[in-house]
Amino acid sequence: MERLQPKAHAALIALNPELLVCELTSTGQSRMQTWTNDAFLGSGERYFRISANFRDDSIASAGEKSVYWFRYMSLPPEISKAYYWHSKGMEVIHELPSNPHQSRGLPAKLDVWLHADQVGRWSKKQLDEIKVSLEAVADKDVAPRKDGLVWKSFACVLDSREQDADDNTGDLLFVQERSSSQRVFHVHDGNFGAIRQVVDPVKLFDEYVAWVFSGGSGRFDFRAYSA
């Protein structure tokens, strides 16, 4: 991260972070014992969950054999390698979801990237707008999905909303999976009709993640990075 996302790395180091690892052993109804682990990085009251992979499961080890390789390659390499080379992603600890399919605040976990219809509360009119807007910016060279739904080839890589927010106020970043263009698109407050391409996604991720690590207050201005 230090070389690829320098501002984010500096903001994290400024916390003088410590690494915590927890392990949990539990017994289910079948009396089968299961073991899980988790890792956290931070200091004081500011901690971030790191969804670290086991050595042989990381993209760094598996490469193209990883089941998430197609997502990893849809991002500019400075972003994908900084946040996903050894882990599935990060989460702000005080906003951890009770729903394991949510991942907000920081670059979302690779295994829970959501489609546009899954990240908000939409009317039928809004869903129609989502489909039209995403299809309009889609990379035409991407191999079609089996279901033929072009708009569903887009996935949300970052959801800036508070973990428990259930409205559409907030900023969303999307990439088109399996696209070699590695473009990133910005949606502000659920307005897919005004979707914009991020001009410099590497800079945006670096400065936004640094802002989160630094405990930024108010609302980060994503619109300053898109056109």
DRENGUNU-976102 format. One record per residue (C-alpha): residue number from 1; x, y, z. Coordinates in nm, 3 decimals. Each point is the difference from the previous one (the first is absolute). Layout:
PT    k       xx       yy       zz
PT  NUM        X        Y        Z
...
//
This chain:
PT    k       xx       yy       zz
PT    1    0.000    0.000    0.000
PT    2    0.282    0.242    0.080
PT    3    0.110    0.037   -0.363
PT    4   -0.340   -0.037   -0.168
PT    5   -0.222    0.201    0.238
PT    6    0.245    0.225    0.190
PT    7   -0.249    0.235    0.166
PT    8   -0.216   -0.285    0.125
PT    9    0.306   -0.182    0.130
PT   10    0.133    0.312    0.176
PT   11   -0.338    0.062    0.166
PT   12   -0.009   -0.358    0.126
PT   13    0.358    0.014    0.132
PT   14   -0.080    0.328    0.175
PT   15   -0.235   -0.198    0.223
PT   16    0.303   -0.194    0.125
PT   17   -0.211   -0.311   -0.054
PT   18    0.022   -0.336    0.165
PT   19   -0.110   -0.329   -0.149
PT   20   -0.251   -0.208    0.192
PT   21   -0.095   -0.354   -0.094
PT   22   -0.298   -0.178    0.152
PT   23   -0.103   -0.362   -0.022
PT   24   -0.338   -0.151    0.070
PT   25   -0.086   -0.364    0.048
PT   26   -0.368   -0.087    0.011
PT   27   -0.219   -0.309   -0.001
PT   28   -0.315   -0.009   -0.211
PT   29   -0.318   -0.204    0.035
PT   30    0.171   -0.290   -0.174
PT   31    0.262    0.012    0.276
PT   32    0.263    0.058   -0.266
PT   33    0.265    0.241    0.119
PT   34    0.093    0.286   -0.234
PT   35    0.288    0.244    0.014
PT   36    0.007    0.355   -0.137
PT   37    0.250    0.283    0.022
PT   38    0.010    0.373   -0.064
PT   39    0.257    0.279   -0.001
PT   40   -0.028    0.365    0.101
PT   41    0.235    0.292   -0.055
PT   42   -0.010    0.333    0.183
PT   43    0.045    0.170    0.335
PT   44   -0.204    0.149    0.282
PT   45   -0.363    0.004   -0.108
PT   46    0.073   -0.014   -0.374
PT   47    0.029   -0.351   -0.136
PT   48   -0.051   -0.149   -0.345
PT   49   -0.082   -0.357   -0.082
PT   50    0.235   -0.160   -0.250
PT   51   -0.156   -0.290   -0.183
PT   52    0.335   -0.171   -0.040
PT   53    0.032   -0.311   -0.212
PT   54    0.190   -0.311    0.095
PT   55    0.332   -0.016   -0.181
PT   56   -0.113   -0.242   -0.271
PT   57   -0.336    0.174   -0.051
PT   58    0.126    0.351   -0.070
PT   59    0.012    0.141   -0.349
PT   60    0.370    0.054    0.058
PT   61    0.033   -0.380    0.015
PT   62   -0.282   -0.120   -0.222
PT   63    0.020    0.259   -0.279
PT   64   -0.234   -0.085   -0.287
PT   65   -0.116   -0.311    0.186
PT   66   -0.174    0.217    0.259
PT   67   -0.379   -0.006   -0.026
PT   68    0.010    0.380    0.039
PT   69    0.261    0.062   -0.269
PT   70   -0.260    0.145   -0.241
PT   71   -0.089    0.261    0.261
PT   72    0.359    0.070    0.096
PT   73    0.086    0.072   -0.365
PT   74   -0.293    0.239   -0.047
PT   75    0.178    0.264    0.211
PT   76    0.311    0.204   -0.084
PT   77    0.301   -0.199    0.131
PT   78    0.102    0.276    0.245
PT   79   -0.334   -0.051    0.175
PT   80   -0.042   -0.376   -0.030
PT   81    0.350   -0.080    0.121
PT   82   -0.014    0.252    0.285
PT   83   -0.324   -0.131    0.148
PT   84   -0.053   -0.354   -0.128
PT   85    0.340   -0.163   -0.057
PT   86    0.001   -0.175    0.337
PT   87   -0.355    0.058    0.127
PT   88   -0.361    0.015   -0.111
PT   89   -0.043    0.359    0.124
PT   90   -0.044    0.213    0.312
PT   91   -0.282    0.133    0.217
PT   92   -0.033    0.272    0.264
PT   93   -0.030   -0.197    0.322
PT   94   -0.278    0.199    0.169
PT   95   -0.210   -0.038   -0.312
PT   96    0.039   -0.373   -0.050
PT   97   -0.315   -0.140   -0.159
PT   98   -0.229   -0.249    0.160
PT   99   -0.075   -0.098   -0.358
PT  100    0.314   -0.170   -0.137
PT  101   -0.092    0.110   -0.353
PT  102    0.056    0.367    0.085
PT  103    0.344    0.161   -0.009
PT  104    0.007    0.378    0.022
PT  105    0.227    0.295    0.071
PT  106    0.318   -0.141   -0.155
PT  107    0.072   -0.200   -0.320
PT  108   -0.259   -0.276    0.028
PT  109    0.088   -0.363    0.061
PT  110    0.051   -0.179   -0.329
PT  111   -0.241   -0.277    0.088
PT  112   -0.293    0.237    0.067
PT  113    0.013    0.251   -0.286
PT  114   -0.367    0.073   -0.073
PT  115   -0.192    0.084   -0.315
PT  116   -0.163    0.341   -0.031
PT  117   -0.348   -0.128    0.087
PT  118    0.136   -0.136    0.330
PT  119    0.148    0.321    0.142
PT  120   -0.309    0.212    0.050
PT  121   -0.376    0.020    0.027
PT  122   -0.125    0.051   -0.353
PT  123   -0.335    0.056   -0.166
PT  124   -0.074   -0.166   -0.333
PT  125    0.073    0.331   -0.174
PT  126    0.339    0.024    0.171
PT  127    0.086   -0.360   -0.088
PT  128   -0.075    0.076   -0.365
PT  129    0.231    0.302    0.025
PT  130    0.276   -0.216    0.152
PT  131   -0.017   -0.248   -0.286
PT  132   -0.001    0.266   -0.273
PT  133    0.280    0.204    0.159
PT  134    0.237   -0.291    0.058
PT  135   -0.059   -0.146   -0.343
PT  136    0.083    0.341   -0.150
PT  137    0.350    0.006    0.156
PT  138    0.076   -0.372   -0.036
PT  139    0.310   -0.123   -0.179
PT  140   -0.137   -0.163   -0.315
PT  141    0.302   -0.235   -0.027
PT  142   -0.081   -0.185    0.324
PT  143   -0.122   -0.356   -0.050
PT  144   -0.377   -0.006    0.061
PT  145   -0.143   -0.158    0.312
PT  146   -0.192   -0.324   -0.039
PT  147   -0.320    0.181    0.094
PT  148    0.073    0.280   -0.251
PT  149   -0.048    0.273    0.265
PT  150    0.275    0.253   -0.075
PT  151   -0.084    0.221    0.298
PT  152    0.062   -0.291    0.236
PT  153    0.363   -0.014   -0.109
PT  154    0.051    0.310    0.218
PT  155    0.087   -0.047    0.366
PT  156    0.030    0.244    0.290
PT  157    0.362    0.014    0.114
PT  158   -0.056    0.275    0.258
PT  159   -0.310    0.107    0.190
PT  160    0.062    0.310    0.213
PT  161   -0.327   -0.014    0.194
PT  162   -0.014   -0.070    0.372
PT  163   -0.031   -0.370    0.066
PT  164   -0.359    0.019    0.125
PT  165   -0.125    0.260   -0.252
PT  166   -0.296   -0.123   -0.202
PT  167   -0.058    0.300   -0.228
PT  168    0.183    0.096   -0.319
PT  169    0.193    0.297    0.138
PT  170    0.370   -0.065   -0.054
PT  171    0.259   -0.071   -0.266
PT  172    0.048   -0.326   -0.188
PT  173    0.288   -0.108   -0.224
PT  174   -0.052   -0.266   -0.266
PT  175    0.222   -0.200   -0.232
PT  176   -0.098   -0.225   -0.288
PT  177    0.116   -0.350    0.081
PT  178    0.220   -0.165   -0.264
PT  179    0.060    0.334   -0.173
PT  180    0.358    0.068   -0.102
PT  181   -0.070    0.374   -0.002
PT  182    0.012    0.003    0.384
PT  183   -0.221    0.309    0.006
PT  184   -0.168    0.108    0.324
PT  185   -0.342    0.169    0.006
PT  186   -0.149    0.225    0.268
PT  187   -0.366    0.022    0.105
PT  188   -0.099    0.280    0.240
PT  189   -0.305   -0.043    0.225
PT  190   -0.142   -0.279   -0.212
PT  191   -0.030    0.214   -0.314
PT  192    0.101   -0.252   -0.266
PT  193   -0.134    0.233   -0.268
PT  194    0.299    0.225    0.072
PT  195    0.262   -0.277    0.027
PT  196    0.352    0.134   -0.061
PT  197    0.335   -0.157   -0.075
PT  198    0.275    0.057    0.256
PT  199    0.286    0.189   -0.166
PT  200    0.279   -0.130    0.227
PT  201   -0.126   -0.297    0.206
PT  202    0.344   -0.070    0.149
PT  203    0.017    0.350    0.148
PT  204   -0.364   -0.018    0.115
PT  205    0.051   -0.327    0.187
PT  206    0.324    0.124    0.156
PT  207   -0.146    0.325    0.127
PT  208   -0.336   -0.144    0.107
PT  209    0.151   -0.292    0.195
PT  210    0.249    0.241    0.161
PT  211   -0.298    0.215    0.100
PT  212   -0.174   -0.301    0.159
PT  213    0.316   -0.111    0.184
PT  214    0.048    0.357    0.127
PT  215   -0.350    0.008    0.145
PT  216   -0.135    0.248   -0.254
PT  217   -0.326    0.167    0.096
PT  218   -0.286    0.121   -0.214
PT  219   -0.018   -0.132   -0.353
PT  220    0.283   -0.074   -0.242
PT  221   -0.041    0.175   -0.337
PT  222    0.006   -0.282   -0.255
PT  223   -0.138    0.231   -0.270
PT  224    0.331    0.188   -0.014
PT  225    0.157   -0.311   -0.155
PT  226   -0.255   -0.084   -0.269
PT  227   -0.114    0.156   -0.325
//
